[in-house]
């Protein structure tokens, strides 16, 4: 069994309320960077569903960054 690595995934997004770009960082344990991005996106999407905000957060896919920690 391979051990998990630690990753910092930065997701840039725009929100429809302010039209500004923001970023959010997630610290993820995963086998590889692709798995880390998938986990971070799941957390990002879950927060949006739970926040009940009146605006929509749109991810800037080309700006997602992954760093191994």
C-alpha positions as CSV (number, residue, x, y, z in Angstrom):
1,X,0.0,0.0,0.0
2,X,1.5,3.3,-1.0
3,X,1.6,6.1,1.6
4,X,-0.3,9.3,1.2
5,X,1.5,12.6,0.5
6,X,0.4,16.0,1.7
7,X,-0.6,18.6,-0.9
8,X,-1.7,22.2,-0.9
9,X,-4.3,22.8,-3.6
10,X,-5.1,26.5,-4.4
11,X,-8.4,27.0,-6.2
12,X,-9.1,30.4,-7.8
13,X,-12.7,31.4,-8.3
14,X,-15.0,34.3,-9.1
15,X,-18.2,34.9,-7.2
16,X,-21.2,36.3,-9.0
17,X,-22.0,38.6,-6.1
18,X,-18.9,40.8,-6.2
19,X,-17.4,39.8,-9.6
20,X,-14.0,39.6,-7.8
21,X,-11.5,36.8,-8.0
22,X,-10.7,35.0,-4.8
23,X,-8.6,31.9,-3.9
24,X,-9.1,29.2,-1.3
25,X,-6.4,26.7,-0.1
26,X,-7.1,23.1,0.8
27,X,-4.6,20.9,2.5
28,X,-5.2,17.3,1.3
29,X,-3.7,13.9,1.9
30,X,-3.7,11.9,-1.3
31,X,-1.6,9.4,-3.4
32,X,-0.9,12.0,-6.1
33,X,-1.6,15.5,-7.3
34,X,-4.6,14.5,-9.5
35,X,-6.2,12.8,-6.4
36,X,-5.5,15.9,-4.4
37,X,-7.3,18.1,-6.9
38,X,-10.3,15.8,-7.0
39,X,-10.6,15.9,-3.2
40,X,-10.1,19.7,-3.0
41,X,-12.9,20.2,-5.7
42,X,-15.2,18.0,-3.7
43,X,-14.6,20.1,-0.5
44,X,-15.0,23.3,-2.5
45,X,-18.3,22.1,-4.0
46,X,-19.6,20.8,-0.6
47,X,-18.9,24.2,1.0
48,X,-20.9,26.0,-1.7
49,X,-23.9,23.6,-1.1
50,X,-23.7,24.1,2.7
51,X,-23.2,27.9,2.7
52,X,-26.6,28.8,1.2
53,X,-25.1,31.9,-0.4
54,X,-27.1,33.8,-2.9
55,X,-24.2,34.0,-5.3
56,X,-22.5,31.3,-7.4
57,X,-18.7,30.5,-7.2
58,X,-17.2,29.8,-10.6
59,X,-13.8,28.0,-10.5
60,X,-11.1,29.3,-12.8
61,X,-9.9,25.8,-13.9
62,X,-6.7,27.0,-15.6
63,X,-5.5,28.6,-12.3
64,X,-5.7,25.6,-10.0
65,X,-2.3,25.0,-8.4
66,X,-1.0,22.0,-6.5
67,X,2.1,21.9,-4.3
68,X,3.5,18.9,-2.5
69,X,4.2,19.7,1.1
